[in-house]
Amino acid sequence: MSADSRLLPSYADLSIASPAERRSFNALVDALRDAQEAVTRSRPSESAARRAAALLSEAAELLGEGVPDSEQLAGRLWDEPGRAQALAPPLYIDDVDGTSARGRVTFSRFHAGVRTVHGGALPLVFDEIMGRLATTSGKPFARTAHLTIDYRAGVPVDTEVEVFARVKRVEGRKLFLSSELCLDGTVLTECQGLWVQIREDPR
Ligand SMILES: CCCCCCCCCCCCCCCC(=O)SCCNC(=O)CCNC(=O)[C@H](O)C(C)(C)COP(=O)(O)OP(=O)(O)OC[C@H]1O[C@@H](n2cnc3c(N)ncnc32)[C@H](O)[C@@H]1OP(=O)(O)O
């Protein structure tokens, strides 16, 4: 896959892994997402639960103790939807320019509370799209300082919803952004956010 540099944050480093390593690691994270969802949906027999637990433990053992976080790939494959981490659902970012961003996401039962998406899972997506918007188009590294969420209506699982974000104004190092998650033109959840460009890049 050839990355569209317009969609990537200023700090994305695509040279951290070869194309083959990227593909195999991304497939591993996809399998982890599938396992999370399968566990959530299942009601296994005692023996099936024990067998599945043993297989998952074997996979964890195979992966070993890991590398220092500066070398990890999880969360850093910026051109992959979900950037190879399994905490947040994969966000497909379709467009980002200097002032707005647009994407799509499908939550599944792993992220559900009672029939609708859990209120703690939604900020993962807002932080992702607004964070991407705050740091693309040549903007320097910035951190999330403040988020306010309004839950207008429940977000359904297993349904693709659209996510929009925009820069409302910039005051020095402060970027004020807003974002909303919509289904068929109806706003389900909205978010106001403040990103602050840090004085010194720590990376
Ligand atoms: C899905 C999971 C995946 C996991 C896979 C991970 C994979 C890994 C990949 C790498 C990922 C990289 C992604 C990076 C993005 C983060 O890391 S975001 C993480 C969450 N955010 C944080 O941890 C931020 C913690 N806070 C801070 O670091 C500092 O407080 C900040 C936000 C940088 C600000 O610090 P500062 O520059 O010293 O700010 P300061 O000079 O005090 O204030 C500047 C201005 O901002 C205002 N301000 C500051 N904070 C606030 C606030 N909270 N409210 C209102 N105003 C504020 C001040 O009032 C001030 O305003 P003015 O007086 O200038 O008008």
The ligand as an SDF file (V2000), in Angstrom:
LIG
                    3D

 65 67  0  0  0  0  0  0  0  0999 V2000
   -5.9970    4.3390   20.6400 C   0  0  0  0  0  0  0  0  0  0  0  0
   -4.8390    4.1540   21.4710 C   0  0  0  0  0  0  0  0  0  0  0  0
   -3.5950    3.8170   20.7320 C   0  0  0  0  0  0  0  0  0  0  0  0
   -2.4180    3.4860   21.6000 C   0  0  0  0  0  0  0  0  0  0  0  0
   -1.2040    3.2910   20.7910 C   0  0  0  0  0  0  0  0  0  0  0  0
   -0.1370    4.2850   21.1140 C   0  0  0  0  0  0  0  0  0  0  0  0
    0.8970    4.3280   20.0480 C   0  0  0  0  0  0  0  0  0  0  0  0
    1.7920    5.4970   20.2400 C   0  0  0  0  0  0  0  0  0  0  0  0
    1.8910    6.3110   19.0500 C   0  0  0  0  0  0  0  0  0  0  0  0
    2.3140    7.7280   19.3200 C   0  0  0  0  0  0  0  0  0  0  0  0
    1.1460    8.5950   19.5750 C   0  0  0  0  0  0  0  0  0  0  0  0
    1.4530   10.0170   19.4580 C   0  0  0  0  0  0  0  0  0  0  0  0
    0.2470   10.8090   19.7870 C   0  0  0  0  0  0  0  0  0  0  0  0
    0.5850   12.0140   20.5520 C   0  0  0  0  0  0  0  0  0  0  0  0
   -0.5900   12.6750   21.1790 C   0  0  0  0  0  0  0  0  0  0  0  0
   -0.6290   12.4310   22.6150 C   0  0  0  0  0  0  0  0  0  0  0  0
    0.2240   11.8470   23.2160 O   0  0  0  0  0  0  0  0  0  0  0  0
   -1.9660   12.9950   23.4370 S   0  0  0  0  0  0  0  0  0  0  0  0
   -1.9560   12.1140   24.9760 C   0  0  0  0  0  0  0  0  0  0  0  0
   -2.9210   12.7160   25.9490 C   0  0  0  0  0  0  0  0  0  0  0  0
   -2.5000   14.0440   26.3070 N   0  0  0  0  0  0  0  0  0  0  0  0
   -1.5100   14.2570   27.1800 C   0  0  0  0  0  0  0  0  0  0  0  0
   -0.9020   13.3430   27.7070 O   0  0  0  0  0  0  0  0  0  0  0  0
   -1.1930   15.6930   27.4670 C   0  0  0  0  0  0  0  0  0  0  0  0
   -0.7610   15.9090   28.9230 C   0  0  0  0  0  0  0  0  0  0  0  0
   -0.5790   17.3140   29.1580 N   0  0  0  0  0  0  0  0  0  0  0  0
    0.5220   17.9450   28.7210 C   0  0  0  0  0  0  0  0  0  0  0  0
    1.4800   17.3470   28.2100 O   0  0  0  0  0  0  0  0  0  0  0  0
    0.5820   19.4260   28.8990 C   0  0  0  0  0  0  0  0  0  0  0  0
   -0.3320   19.8120   29.8980 O   0  0  0  0  0  0  0  0  0  0  0  0
    0.2230   20.1870   27.5740 C   0  0  0  0  0  0  0  0  0  0  0  0
   -1.1540   19.8260   27.0570 C   0  0  0  0  0  0  0  0  0  0  0  0
    1.2860   19.8410   26.5080 C   0  0  0  0  0  0  0  0  0  0  0  0
    0.2880   21.6790   27.8350 C   0  0  0  0  0  0  0  0  0  0  0  0
    1.5100   21.9250   28.4920 O   0  0  0  0  0  0  0  0  0  0  0  0
    2.2600   23.3350   28.3300 P   0  0  0  0  0  0  0  0  0  0  0  0
    2.7590   23.5040   26.9400 O   0  0  0  0  0  0  0  0  0  0  0  0
    3.2610   23.4160   29.4440 O   0  0  0  0  0  0  0  0  0  0  0  0
    1.0440   24.2710   28.5520 O   0  0  0  0  0  0  0  0  0  0  0  0
    0.9750   25.6870   29.2460 P   0  0  0  0  0  0  0  0  0  0  0  0
    2.1490   26.5200   28.8040 O   0  0  0  0  0  0  0  0  0  0  0  0
    0.7170   25.5370   30.7010 O   0  0  0  0  0  0  0  0  0  0  0  0
   -0.3740   26.2040   28.5580 O   0  0  0  0  0  0  0  0  0  0  0  0
   -0.4200   26.6110   27.2170 C   0  0  0  0  0  0  0  0  0  0  0  0
   -1.7970   27.1620   26.9820 C   0  0  0  0  0  0  0  0  0  0  0  0
   -2.7160   26.0570   26.9440 O   0  0  0  0  0  0  0  0  0  0  0  0
   -3.7460   26.2060   27.9320 C   0  0  0  0  0  0  0  0  0  0  0  0
   -4.0560   24.8890   28.4850 N   0  0  0  0  0  0  0  0  0  0  0  0
   -3.1950   23.9050   28.7830 C   0  0  0  0  0  0  0  0  0  0  0  0
   -3.8640   22.8180   29.2400 N   0  0  0  0  0  0  0  0  0  0  0  0
   -5.1720   23.1540   29.2000 C   0  0  0  0  0  0  0  0  0  0  0  0
   -6.3640   22.4420   29.5420 C   0  0  0  0  0  0  0  0  0  0  0  0
   -6.3380   21.1740   29.9820 N   0  0  0  0  0  0  0  0  0  0  0  0
   -7.5360   23.0880   29.3900 N   0  0  0  0  0  0  0  0  0  0  0  0
   -7.5930   24.3590   28.8940 C   0  0  0  0  0  0  0  0  0  0  0  0
   -6.4850   25.0800   28.5590 N   0  0  0  0  0  0  0  0  0  0  0  0
   -5.2970   24.4630   28.7220 C   0  0  0  0  0  0  0  0  0  0  0  0
   -3.1030   27.1000   28.9930 C   0  0  0  0  0  0  0  0  0  0  0  0
   -4.0970   27.7900   29.7350 O   0  0  0  0  0  0  0  0  0  0  0  0
   -2.2960   28.0380   28.1240 C   0  0  0  0  0  0  0  0  0  0  0  0
   -3.1510   29.0040   27.5540 O   0  0  0  0  0  0  0  0  0  0  0  0
   -2.6470   30.5550   27.3100 P   0  0  0  0  0  0  0  0  0  0  0  0
   -2.3010   31.0570   28.6680 O   0  0  0  0  0  0  0  0  0  0  0  0
   -1.4360   30.4350   26.4190 O   0  0  0  0  0  0  0  0  0  0  0  0
   -3.8070   31.2430   26.6810 O   0  0  0  0  0  0  0  0  0  0  0  0
  1  2  1  0
  2  3  1  0
  3  4  1  0
  4  5  1  0
  5  6  1  0
  6  7  1  0
  7  8  1  0
  8  9  1  0
  9 10  1  0
 10 11  1  0
 11 12  1  0
 12 13  1  0
 13 14  1  0
 14 15  1  0
 15 16  1  0
 16 17  2  0
 16 18  1  0
 18 19  1  0
 19 20  1  0
 20 21  1  0
 21 22  1  0
 22 23  2  0
 22 24  1  0
 24 25  1  0
 25 26  1  0
 26 27  1  0
 27 28  2  0
 27 29  1  0
 29 30  1  0
 29 31  1  0
 31 32  1  0
 31 33  1  0
 31 34  1  0
 34 35  1  0
 35 36  1  0
 36 37  2  0
 36 38  1  0
 36 39  1  0
 39 40  1  0
 40 41  2  0
 40 42  1  0
 40 43  1  0
 43 44  1  0
 44 45  1  0
 45 46  1  0
 45 60  1  0
 46 47  1  0
 47 48  1  0
 47 58  1  0
 48 49  1  0
 48 57  1  0
 49 50  2  0
 50 51  1  0
 51 52  1  0
 51 57  2  0
 52 53  1  0
 52 54  2  0
 54 55  1  0
 55 56  2  0
 56 57  1  0
 58 59  1  0
 58 60  1  0
 60 61  1  0
 61 62  1  0
 62 63  2  0
 62 64  1  0
 62 65  1  0
M  END
$$$$
